[in-house]
Structures are given as C-alpha cells and as structure tokens.
Amino acid sequence: MQGTTSVIKAVATWLLALMLTIAAAVVVIYFVNAKVYGPGHQVSSYFQALREGDGERALGLLAAKVPEANAALLDGPALKASAADLEVLEIREPRPAGDDRVDIDVTYALGEEEGQSTFRLTRTEKQWLFFDRWNFVPSVLPTVTVSAPSQQEAVLNGVQVALPEETTTFASFYPARVEASYDSEFFAAPAQSGVLASPQDTASLVLATEATEALTSAVDAKVRDFLAGCTSAQDRLAPPGCPFFHFTDNRVQLPIVWEITEYPEVNIRAVSGNWVLSPLNGKARLTAEQTDLFSGVKSPLEVEKDFSFAAQLSVGSGEVSVSPLID
C-alpha cells in the first residue's frame, strides 16, 4: 500500500511538472509570437531599415508599389538623410482592422516636429506551427514634387539630382522629411522642406532660385567695363556702339569728354526658364567747348543724358558673358 502511494505521488508530481512546463511553453510562445513575430516587430524593422538607409529592405518589408517617379530618395544617403532626425516615440498596440488585419499607430519625432503614421498589416500564415507571420498590406509610396523653373538640378536630402522637367516627381518612403535646395557660385535657392506621413501624402517644394551676389557683382563689372570703353577718349558726340549720344547745331571742339554719373543697377531675373538682365538705365555727362555758328560765341558745353540699353546674359561653368544690345 505504501508503494502504491509513492507511485501515485510520483505520477502526480510528474503531471504537475508537465502541466507547468506546458503552461510555461504556452506563455513563452505567446510572448514570442507577440513580440518577435508580431506585427509591431515588422514595423520596428521597417523603421530600422529607414534609419540605416537600406531602401531594398525597407521596400521589401513595406511591400509598397513604387509609382512612376524618380527613385533618388529610395536608397542610400538620400534615404538615410530623410530619417536622420527620426525618433520613434511609441509603437502602439495593434488595433483590429478586420479579416486578420490590424492597424498599428506609430508616434515619432522628426526633428522638432512630432507626427503619427498608421501601418496596416495582415496575418498570412503560421511559421514553425505556432508563430504568426505578419506582412504589410501593399500600398503605393507617397511622392514629392520639386519645381525649379530656372534650374535643371537641385540638391535633394543632400544628394544632387537632375530636374529634367519644370516639375519633377520623386517617390519617397514614409515617414520622411524631404528637403530641396540649390547652391552654386552664381545661383542659389533657399531650402524648402516637407514631411510625408502616409501613402496619401504629397509634398510640393518650389525652389525660388535667385542670382547670387557673386553673379550680380560679375555682371556689374562687365557692364562697367563696357561703359568704360564708351567714355575712354573717343572724342565723339555719339560714340559708336554706345548707349548715349548728343546732337547739337553748334560746332564742338575737342576734347569731348563723357563720364558716367549714374551706373545702371543690375537686376537678374528668370523669364521662361532663362536668366535675363532687366534694362540697364543710367546717366552720362558730356563736357566740351562749343561755338555758336551764327554768332561765333564760344561757351562751355555740359549736358547730362539719360541712357538705357539691353544686354544678353550668358552664364556658364565659372564664366559670365554680357553682350550689350545697342540699336
């Protein structure tokens, strides 16, 4: 009888240990399924790929369609820059969305701005018999357009890109901050930025490119050189190829001296995608001695003349050309 009792106790102990082991295994499987194989893990992996600039992995995880657009933002330094100041604040618990689908809200900070993106995932199959497999529900990547009417290139998230059209469209992951700018010796556009938080978002960045001080100074120097040629000892009332002249019925004695009293202000603007100079307006003073043909009286000749002329501007790589157009 005592032996039977010992066997029963041993069996009971074994069964209890087995039940505890099974219970522990169920708990472990539950937590592994939720944390390691759960939808939140997929979302976390996607954000990690963005921060690493791994566009191939990010696109594979997101299962998103790439629209017909420039792909410069989808990999490498440009992608990494779009998430450089991205900090995940919270990946919230999944919310049921029907048909084995869940929505996961992610709050994050992009620099000083906070935002939220929602990702929809679906349960597809079991892995290792116990663990759920979750995939993102396919979507279409958002886009950003960059417009620079007078420029054929720009810098997008630190990467130089071509702008073959007046408005060029770029595909982007989300969430992302996209910044466009342009800076060269002769032209520059202040940075413009936008944030994409969902597939439905779009951003439109318009670059207001302007001539730099270096270009304005270079053109001003060319204009002054041209006018200096018109005032350098030509001894003519109407220097050929110059924008100013003076006609009189009196006889004018040499020397005839022209000097510029007000130089034109250089204004460079974009017109139909080309850089042009606004009309160049200034003042010139003529001084000489004149003789009245009827009375023979001599007197000083001093007159100030307004002048205006157009010029064709050509800007190349490190070179500036100004061609005056004189009627």
ZICOR-V534467 format. One record per residue. N is the residue number from 1. PHI is phi in radians with two decimals (none if undefined). NEAR is the number of other ideal C-beta (glycine too) atoms within 8 Angstrom. Layout:
[[N;PHI;NEAR] [N;PHI;NEAR]]
This chain:
[[1;none;4] [2;-1.15;5] [3;-1.16;6] [4;-1.13;7] [5;-1.09;8] [6;-1.12;8] [7;-1.13;8] [8;-1.10;8] [9;-1.13;8] [10;-1.14;8] [11;-1.11;8] [12;-1.11;8] [13;-1.11;8] [14;-1.11;8] [15;-1.11;8] [16;-1.12;8] [17;-1.10;8] [18;-1.11;8] [19;-1.14;8] [20;-1.15;8] [21;-1.13;8] [22;-1.10;8] [23;-1.08;8] [24;-1.11;8] [25;-1.11;8] [26;-1.09;8] [27;-1.12;8] [28;-1.08;8] [29;-1.05;10] [30;-1.08;8] [31;-1.22;8] [32;-1.12;10] [33;-1.10;12] [34;-1.37;9] [35;-1.66;9] [36;-1.61;8] [37;-1.83;12] [38;-1.31;12] [39;-1.11;10] [40;-1.11;12] [41;-1.16;11] [42;-1.10;13] [43;-1.11;13] [44;-1.07;10] [45;-1.13;10] [46;-1.11;13] [47;-1.12;13] [48;-1.12;8] [49;-1.10;12] [50;-1.09;15] [51;-1.13;9] [52;-1.50;8] [53;1.24;11] [54;-1.61;10] [55;-1.15;12] [56;-1.09;7] [57;-1.20;10] [58;-1.07;13] [59;-1.20;12] [60;-1.11;7] [61;-1.22;11] [62;-1.27;10] [63;0.95;10] [64;-1.68;11] [65;-1.46;7] [66;-1.56;9] [67;-1.21;9] [68;-1.26;3] [69;-2.81;9] [70;-1.13;9] [71;-1.76;9] [72;-1.06;9] [73;-1.56;16] [74;-1.66;13] [75;-2.86;9] [76;1.17;8] [77;-1.01;9] [78;-1.15;14] [79;-1.17;18] [80;-1.06;11] [81;-1.17;11] [82;-1.16;15] [83;-2.03;14] [84;-1.07;6] [85;-1.89;8] [86;-1.52;15] [87;-2.20;7] [88;-1.29;10] [89;-1.59;7] [90;-2.83;6] [91;-1.81;8] [92;-1.36;9] [93;-1.14;5] [94;-1.07;11] [95;-1.94;9] [96;-1.00;6] [97;-2.18;8] [98;1.45;4] [99;0.95;5] [100;1.00;4] [101;-2.07;12] [102;-2.38;12] [103;-1.93;10] [104;-2.14;16] [105;-1.59;9] [106;-2.14;14] [107;-1.73;10] [108;-2.67;14] [109;-2.10;11] [110;-2.00;12] [111;1.20;6] [112;-1.58;3] [113;-1.76;7] [114;-1.80;8] [115;-2.62;11] [116;-2.49;9] [117;-2.18;11] [118;-2.02;9] [119;-2.06;10] [120;-1.86;12] [121;-2.18;15] [122;-2.25;11] [123;-1.44;9] [124;-1.89;6] [125;-2.90;5] [126;-1.60;8] [127;-2.16;9] [128;1.02;5] [129;1.24;5] [130;-1.94;7] [131;-1.74;12] [132;-1.26;9] [133;-2.01;10] [134;-2.02;13] [135;-2.25;9] [136;-1.15;13] [137;-1.24;9] [138;-0.95;6] [139;-2.46;11] [140;-2.05;7] [141;-1.08;14] [142;-1.26;14] [143;-2.33;12] [144;-2.28;15] [145;-1.86;12] [146;-2.11;14] [147;-2.03;11] [148;-2.57;13] [149;-0.95;8] [150;-1.98;9] [151;-2.25;12] [152;-1.86;6] [153;-2.72;8] [154;-2.75;14] [155;-1.93;11] [156;-2.05;15] [157;0.86;12] [158;1.47;7] [159;-1.99;11] [160;-1.29;6] [161;-2.26;13] [162;-1.51;6] [163;-2.11;11] [164;-1.21;5] [165;-1.94;5] [166;-1.04;5] [167;-2.24;7] [168;-1.96;12] [169;-1.80;11] [170;-2.15;16] [171;-1.45;13] [172;-2.56;14] [173;-1.31;15] [174;-2.52;12] [175;-1.27;12] [176;-2.79;14] [177;-1.86;12] [178;-2.01;17] [179;-2.19;11] [180;-2.09;13] [181;-2.78;11] [182;-2.65;14] [183;-2.64;6] [184;-2.49;7] [185;-1.09;6] [186;-1.91;10] [187;-2.39;14] [188;-2.68;9] [189;-2.35;15] [190;-1.04;6] [191;-1.14;7] [192;-2.17;11] [193;-2.38;9] [194;-2.60;10] [195;-2.03;13] [196;-1.93;15] [197;-2.02;9] [198;-2.73;9] [199;-1.07;9] [200;-1.44;5] [201;-1.34;10] [202;-2.39;9] [203;-2.32;12] [204;-2.12;8] [205;-1.93;14] [206;-1.92;7] [207;-1.59;14] [208;-1.63;6] [209;-1.30;12] [210;-2.34;7] [211;-1.20;8] [212;-1.40;11] [213;-1.09;5] [214;-1.11;8] [215;-1.20;14] [216;-1.02;11] [217;-1.16;8] [218;-1.14;10] [219;-1.18;14] [220;-1.04;10] [221;-1.14;8] [222;-1.14;11] [223;-1.11;14] [224;-1.15;9] [225;-1.09;8] [226;-1.08;10] [227;-1.18;12] [228;-1.11;8] [229;-1.15;8] [230;-1.38;13] [231;-1.87;12] [232;-1.58;6] [233;0.84;4] [234;-1.53;9] [235;0.95;6] [236;-2.36;7] [237;-1.25;9] [238;-2.31;8] [239;-1.00;11] [240;-1.13;5] [241;1.29;6] [242;-2.04;11] [243;-1.51;9] [244;-2.22;10] [245;-2.82;8] [246;-2.59;9] [247;-1.98;5] [248;-2.61;8] [249;-1.47;3] [250;-1.46;9] [251;-1.51;6] [252;-1.90;12] [253;-1.63;7] [254;-1.31;6] [255;-1.43;6] [256;-1.83;11] [257;-2.04;8] [258;-1.89;12] [259;-2.45;8] [260;-1.52;10] [261;-1.71;8] [262;-2.55;6] [263;-1.37;9] [264;-1.10;8] [265;-1.52;6] [266;-1.46;10] [267;-2.28;6] [268;-1.86;12] [269;-2.42;7] [270;-1.67;10] [271;-2.35;7] [272;0.92;4] [273;1.43;7] [274;-2.04;7] [275;-1.62;11] [276;-2.28;9] [277;-1.66;13] [278;-1.17;7] [279;-0.88;7] [280;-1.68;14] [281;-1.97;8] [282;-2.75;13] [283;-2.34;10] [284;-2.29;13] [285;-1.96;11] [286;-1.86;14] [287;-2.30;8] [288;-2.96;12] [289;-1.95;9] [290;-2.27;13] [291;-2.16;11] [292;-1.24;10] [293;-1.22;7] [294;-1.60;4] [295;-1.80;4] [296;1.33;7] [297;-1.35;6] [298;-1.67;7] [299;-2.72;7] [300;-1.18;7] [301;-1.93;12] [302;-2.48;7] [303;-2.53;7] [304;-1.88;9] [305;-2.10;11] [306;-1.35;7] [307;-2.43;10] [308;-2.67;8] [309;-2.68;10] [310;-1.77;8] [311;-2.60;11] [312;-1.62;8] [313;-1.86;12] [314;-2.30;8] [315;-2.11;10] [316;-1.98;7] [317;-1.27;3] [318;1.34;4] [319;-2.22;6] [320;-2.25;12] [321;-2.21;9] [322;-2.19;13] [323;-2.00;7] [324;-1.07;10] [325;-1.97;8] [326;-1.91;7] [327;-1.21;2]]
